[in-house]
């Protein structure tokens, strides 16, 4: 008999599978980054269809056999519905999620990384200016890299890159250290040997 796991999750990517199903990349609070099959997700009758769309934040129930399988989900929020697919907020999320898929290796619980992303998504709803969105991207990337052990120590950036809370004061401070932040990010990405391109700027 399979054990049922319940956890909050963010759908950071997906790919089609046979028979109308999809494999989902789920950043979860309790299980880390996992790949899970959502059976029949692409079918009109699927109960999961509207709760596991890309960039949705949901509570999911999963079982683990040979692979992870999603058996139920309850959507808390869908980022697309908040902003629209071509918005700067969605573009930011797409780049951060792409970074996570390249940097996070294996399934390992990481509640602080999940909190960084959850709080970042929540803060996007605060009606940010273009400059603040840019600063939020820097802040999230710094925190992801620090959380995963890729960010070199820097006195001016240590306090900003630590923790999970976000405020406009943090964003203002990130912009005041913009060049150092971008240089540190690019150095960390280069040394990770997992990403070849330089950090994109909005």
Residue pairs with C-beta under 8 A, 6 or more apart in sequence:
2 63
2 64
2 65
3 63
3 64
4 61
4 62
4 63
4 71
5 30
5 31
5 61
5 62
5 63
5 64
6 59
6 60
6 61
7 28
7 29
7 30
7 31
7 59
7 60
7 62
8 28
8 29
8 30
8 57
8 58
8 59
8 60
8 76
8 114
8 118
9 26
9 27
9 28
9 29
9 57
9 58
9 59
9 60
10 26
10 27
10 28
10 55
10 56
10 57
10 114
10 117
10 118
10 121
11 24
11 25
11 26
11 52
11 53
11 54
11 55
11 56
11 58
12 25
12 26
12 27
12 33
12 55
12 97
12 100
12 101
13 24
13 25
13 54
13 97
13 98
13 101
14 22
14 23
14 24
14 25
14 54
15 22
15 23
16 22
16 23
16 42
17 23
17 37
19 39
19 40
20 40
20 41
20 42
20 43
20 46
21 37
21 38
21 39
21 40
21 41
21 42
22 37
22 38
22 41
22 42
22 52
23 35
23 36
23 37
23 38
24 35
24 36
24 37
24 38
24 41
24 52
24 70
25 33
25 34
25 35
25 97
25 101
26 33
26 34
26 35
26 36
26 60
26 70
27 33
27 97
27 100
27 104
27 113
27 114
27 117
28 34
28 60
28 114
29 111
29 114
29 115
29 118
30 109
30 111
31 62
31 107
31 109
32 104
32 106
32 107
32 108
32 109
32 110
33 100
33 101
33 104
33 106
33 107
34 62
34 68
34 107
35 67
35 68
36 60
36 62
36 67
36 68
36 69
36 70
37 67
37 68
37 69
37 70
38 46
38 48
38 52
38 69
38 70
39 69
39 70
40 46
40 48
41 48
41 49
41 52
42 49
43 49
47 72
48 70
48 72
48 73
50 75
51 58
51 73
51 74
51 75
52 58
52 60
52 70
52 73
52 75
53 78
53 80
54 80
55 78
55 79
55 80
55 90
55 93
55 97
56 75
56 77
56 78
56 79
56 80
57 75
57 76
57 77
57 78
57 79
57 118
57 121
58 73
58 74
58 75
58 76
59 73
59 74
59 76
60 70
60 72
60 73
60 74
61 70
61 71
61 72
61 73
62 68
62 69
62 70
62 71
63 69
63 71
77 121
79 89
79 90
79 93
79 121
79 124
80 90
82 89
82 124
82 125
83 89
83 90
83 124
84 90
88 130
88 133
88 202
89 124
89 128
89 133
91 202
92 124
92 133
92 136
92 137
92 140
92 202
93 121
93 124
95 137
95 200
96 117
96 120
96 137
96 140
96 141
96 144
99 141
99 144
99 195
100 117
100 144
102 194
102 195
103 144
103 145
103 148
103 150
103 192
103 194
103 195
104 110
104 113
104 148
110 147
112 147
112 164
113 144
113 147
113 148
115 164
116 140
116 143
116 144
116 147
116 164
117 140
119 164
119 165
119 166
120 136
120 139
120 140
120 166
123 136
123 166
124 133
124 136
126 168
128 136
128 171
130 202
131 175
132 168
132 171
133 202
134 175
134 201
134 202
135 171
135 172
135 174
135 175
135 178
136 166
136 171
137 202
138 174
138 175
138 178
138 181
138 182
138 185
139 160
139 161
139 166
139 170
139 171
139 174
141 185
141 199
142 151
142 157
142 160
142 161
142 174
142 181
142 184
142 185
143 161
143 162
143 163
143 164
145 151
145 161
145 185
145 188
145 189
146 161
146 162
150 188
150 189
150 191
150 192
151 157
151 161
151 184
151 185
151 188
152 184
152 187
152 188
152 191
154 180
154 184
156 177
156 180
157 177
157 180
157 181
157 184
160 170
160 173
160 174
160 177
160 181
174 181
182 199
182 201
185 199
186 198
186 199
189 195
189 198
189 199
